[in-house]
Amino acid sequence: MQVVSHQDALEWLDYEPLIDFFEACHRVTPAQVTDLYTDDGSGNGLLARAGFATGAGLGIKLATIFPGNTELPSIHTVYVAFDPTTGQERAVIVGNALTWFKTACDSALASRYLVRPGATSLLMVGAGSMAPHLIRAHLAACPSVREVTIWNRTAARAEALAAELADLDPTVTTALEAAVGTADIVSCATMAVEPLIRGSWLRPGTHLDLVGSYLPHMREVDDNAISRSRVFVDSRQSAFDTGEIGIPIASGVIEAEDIIGDHYQLATGTVHGRTGHDDITLFKNAGGGHLDLMAAQYLLTRL
């Protein structure tokens, strides 16, 4: 059995090829997935995400989520891949790199369909460990983007991320409303429970990429943002369990049928993404065991 380290995964994963791989995978039969989350009531929890694509692969990711960590990352993961023919253990992939690239390329694939052609500006809301990967993945999917702005509740973390991405010459802002109002792409990866982004701030043509609200009570945008947008998800199975989608449906702001499409439908052309220059589009990145499986499959073909 092969053991793949965090550093190995960082070396062999790359944004644009993984986005291409995701797109190809979403043009075939969907994988079977099972997601399970449990916590101790304080916010610390364990997430298990399993995926099984007949004849292609099967595996499971285990992730601990401890939002209160300060010196350590809040998420730690390990992925176990099995042979799809024999069921024998094939590889263990240790560390967060697989999740970082999977999550970022999930969002970036949506950007291929939903971002306005010729978009030039990206606002990153949140400066945690996912942020640099989301930024680079969106730039890989949307090469016309030249301006990157970062906002974080703690300005020092935004400054640190800007220094890490010095080759992109990003700008740090403390004025969230103004930054949202001028950005073509707004990518959010936060631990917010109450909405940070107001729909009234959005100008026509904006694309919202929402990554952080992974639990049923979490929100990154308000109801107005949802109701103004053409809404898409990576997978209905996982996205409907998030607060971002579940709460507006439960309160009647939108109906389940208002979710226009998922990655499988976008990749196969069953539904259209952006239909006009002024569309406000919203993508809920909820992840899922099928995406972890796809990312693991890609990585193992590179080693």
Backbone hydrogen bonds, N-H to C=O, Kabsch-Sander energy under -0.5 kcal/mol:
donor,donor_aa,acceptor,acceptor_aa,energy
2,Q,90,R,-2.1
4,V,2,Q,-0.5
4,V,92,V,-3.4
5,S,3,V,-0.6
9,A,5,S,-2.3
10,L,6,H,-2.2
11,E,7,Q,-1.9
12,W,8,D,-1.9
13,L,9,A,-2.1
18,L,14,D,-1.5
19,I,15,Y,-2.6
20,D,16,E,-2.4
21,F,17,P,-2.1
22,F,18,L,-2.8
23,E,19,I,-2.4
24,A,20,D,-2.2
25,C,21,F,-2.5
26,H,22,F,-2.1
27,R,24,A,-1.3
28,V,25,C,-1.4
32,Q,52,F,-2.6
34,T,50,A,-2.0
36,L,48,A,-2.7
38,T,46,L,-2.2
40,D,44,N,-2.1
45,G,65,I,-2.5
46,L,38,T,-3.1
47,L,63,A,-3.2
48,A,36,L,-3.2
49,R,61,K,-2.4
50,A,34,T,-2.9
51,G,59,G,-2.4
52,F,32,Q,-2.3
53,A,57,G,-3.0
54,T,52,F,-0.6
56,A,53,A,-2.7
57,G,53,A,-2.3
58,L,82,F,-1.0
59,G,51,G,-2.2
60,I,80,V,-2.0
61,K,49,R,-2.6
62,L,78,V,-2.6
63,A,47,L,-2.8
64,T,76,H,-2.6
65,I,45,G,-2.9
66,F,64,T,-0.5
66,F,74,S,-3.7
69,N,66,F,-2.1
76,H,64,T,-1.8
78,V,62,L,-1.9
79,Y,93,I,-2.8
80,V,60,I,-2.6
81,A,79,Y,-0.5
81,A,91,A,-3.0
82,F,58,L,-2.9
83,D,88,Q,-3.4
87,G,83,D,-2.0
90,R,81,A,-3.3
91,A,81,A,-1.7
92,V,2,Q,-2.6
93,I,79,Y,-3.3
94,V,4,V,-3.0
94,V,92,V,-0.6
95,G,77,T,-2.1
100,W,96,N,-2.8
101,F,97,A,-2.5
102,K,98,L,-2.6
103,T,99,T,-2.8
104,A,100,W,-2.3
105,C,101,F,-2.6
106,D,102,K,-1.8
107,S,103,T,-1.8
108,A,104,A,-2.3
109,L,105,C,-2.2
110,A,106,D,-1.4
111,S,107,S,-1.7
112,R,108,A,-1.3
113,Y,109,L,-0.7
113,Y,110,A,-1.0
114,L,110,A,-2.1
115,V,111,S,-2.0
119,A,116,R,-1.7
122,L,147,E,-2.8
123,L,185,I,-3.0
124,M,122,L,-0.5
124,M,149,T,-3.3
125,V,123,L,-0.6
125,V,187,S,-3.3
126,G,124,M,-0.7
126,G,151,W,-3.4
131,A,128,G,-0.8
134,L,130,M,-2.3
135,I,131,A,-2.5
136,R,132,P,-2.2
137,A,133,H,-2.4
138,H,134,L,-2.6
139,L,135,I,-2.1
140,A,136,R,-1.8
141,A,137,A,-2.1
142,C,138,H,-2.3
145,V,142,C,-2.1
146,R,120,T,-2.4
147,E,120,T,-2.6
148,V,146,R,-0.5
149,T,122,L,-2.7
150,I,171,T,-2.7
151,W,124,M,-2.7
155,A,153,R,-0.7
157,R,154,T,-0.9
158,A,154,T,-1.3
159,E,155,A,-2.5
160,A,156,A,-2.1
161,L,157,R,-2.2
162,A,158,A,-2.4
163,A,159,E,-2.0
164,E,160,A,-1.9
165,L,161,L,-1.8
166,A,163,A,-1.2
168,L,165,L,-2.4
169,D,165,L,-0.5
169,D,166,A,-1.0
171,T,148,V,-2.7
173,T,150,I,-2.6
176,L,174,T,-1.0
179,A,175,A,-2.1
180,V,176,L,-2.7
181,G,177,E,-2.0
182,T,178,A,-0.5
182,T,179,A,-0.9
183,A,179,A,-0.7
183,A,180,V,-0.7
184,D,121,S,-0.8
185,I,121,S,-1.7
186,V,207,H,-2.9
187,S,123,L,-2.8
187,S,185,I,-0.5
188,C,186,V,-0.5
188,C,209,D,-3.1
189,A,125,V,-2.6
196,L,220,E,-1.7
197,I,220,E,-2.5
201,W,198,R,-1.6
202,L,199,G,-1.3
205,G,278,D,-1.2
206,T,203,R,-1.6
207,H,184,D,-2.3
208,L,281,T,-3.2
209,D,186,V,-3.0
210,L,208,L,-0.5
210,L,283,F,-2.8
211,V,188,C,-2.7
211,V,209,D,-0.6
212,G,188,C,-0.8
214,Y,212,G,-2.0
218,M,215,L,-1.7
222,D,197,I,-1.9
226,I,222,D,-1.6
227,S,223,D,-2.9
228,R,224,N,-1.7
229,S,225,A,-0.6
229,S,226,I,-1.1
230,R,280,I,-2.8
231,V,229,S,-0.7
231,V,258,D,-0.6
232,F,282,L,-2.9
233,V,261,G,-2.1
234,D,284,K,-1.5
239,A,235,S,-2.8
240,F,236,R,-1.9
241,D,238,S,-1.0
242,T,239,A,-1.7
243,G,215,L,-2.1
245,I,242,T,-0.6
246,G,242,T,-3.3
247,I,243,G,-1.4
249,I,245,I,-1.6
250,A,246,G,-2.5
251,S,247,I,-2.1
252,G,248,P,-0.5
252,G,249,I,-0.9
253,V,248,P,-1.7
254,I,248,P,-1.3
258,D,255,E,-2.2
259,I,256,A,-1.5
260,I,231,V,-2.3
260,I,258,D,-0.9
261,G,231,V,-0.7
263,H,234,D,-1.1
266,L,262,D,-2.6
267,A,263,H,-2.9
268,T,264,Y,-1.5
269,G,265,Q,-0.7
269,G,266,L,-0.6
270,T,265,Q,-1.6
271,V,265,Q,-1.2
274,R,113,Y,-1.9
279,D,276,G,-1.3
281,T,206,T,-2.1
281,T,279,D,-0.6
282,L,230,R,-2.6
283,F,208,L,-2.7
284,K,232,F,-2.4
285,N,210,L,-2.7
285,N,283,F,-0.8
286,A,284,K,-1.0
291,L,288,G,-0.8
292,D,288,G,-1.6
293,L,289,G,-2.2
294,M,290,H,-2.2
295,A,291,L,-2.6
296,A,292,D,-2.5
297,Q,293,L,-2.6
298,Y,294,M,-2.5
299,L,295,A,-2.5
300,L,296,A,-2.6
301,T,297,Q,-1.3
302,R,298,Y,-0.8
302,R,299,L,-1.2
303,L,299,L,-1.0
